Amino acid sequence: MSEFPNTPEERTLLASEMALGLLDGDELALARRLQLSDTGFAALVEKAERDVAPLHEAYPEVAAPVSLKDRVNAAIDTEDAGSAASHPLPVNDNGPGPWRLIAMAASIVALALAGVLAFQTVNQPDSVQTVPAAQYVAQMATQEEGQFVVVRWSADRASLDVRAVGLADDSLAPALWIIPEDGTPRSFGTANGEGRGELEIPRDLAPFLTDGATLAVTMEDPASAPHEAPTPPIIATGTLLEI
């Protein structure tokens, strides 16, 4: 999948392949660029990595027997000889083609994820059903080039993951606000002006964190946070969207 993934299915497949370590070369470079520039795709990769993680814990690394490679090669040679004699390839099927490669990769991903689900099911009581937590993201860019804030939140967490770029200031810090339907901004506090951090969600603000909620950013004095009201101007706004 060296071309740009345009459909949700292609994006999900690319994220799963990246989490499983199936990519290299141009495909890996494409996935990494997309992960850095597209918060929605980054969230897909993060979810795929969480889904695959139990496989690493369930199956510790074991050294393969020295004779395994020779046995596998012998089995492949025998199978290829029998298949070629009884099932010759059609004239127009001399190569795998891009769609067959995608189908093969999808099968590998599906088998791996099925193994994760089976592992989780076997190790949980019958009465427990795991429901994935809803994932949300908001991206807010200022009018200045290279300044933005990205907020990510998983509904099963009590804090917001906040990444700010280009907002470092000697005396001020980016403050994150949520603006409910009543129009009154409520503060989550201030974050780092450059880099990644977390903001705890006050209990009274948790009900406002819904799909479509409006977030805003101002620059405030971190020493006096959280603030009762934002100090103008509001430099960026965005919408919290479920992904």
Number of C-alpha atoms within 10 A of each C-alpha: 18 12 8 12 16 8 9 10 10 15 20 17 23 27 26 28 22 20 21 18 10 14 19 11 8 12 17 18 13 18 25 16 10 18 18 10 11 12 18 21 21 17 18 21 24 16 17 21 17 13 19 20 14 16 17 10 9 10 8 7 8 6 5 8 7 8 8 10 11 10 11 11 11 12 11 12 12 11 11 12 10 11 12 10 9 8 9 8 12 7 6 6 8 8 9 10 9 11 10 11 13 16 12 13 18 18 12 16 21 14 12 17 19 14 16 19 16 11 14 16 14 9 8 11 9 8 6 8 10 10 6 10 11 12 19 22 22 23 21 19 18 16 9 10 8 10 18 22 27 17 24 22 22 16 17 10 11 14 18 19 17 22 19 22 16 15 20 16 12 7 10 17 24 24 25 26 24 23 17 17 10 6 9 12 19 22 23 20 20 26 24 20 23 18 14 15 15 17 16 12 16 14 8 8 13 12 9 15 19 15 15 14 16 21 23 23 27 19 23 22 16 17 11 10 14 18 19 10 11 20 13 10 9 14 17 18 21 20 19 22 19 17 13
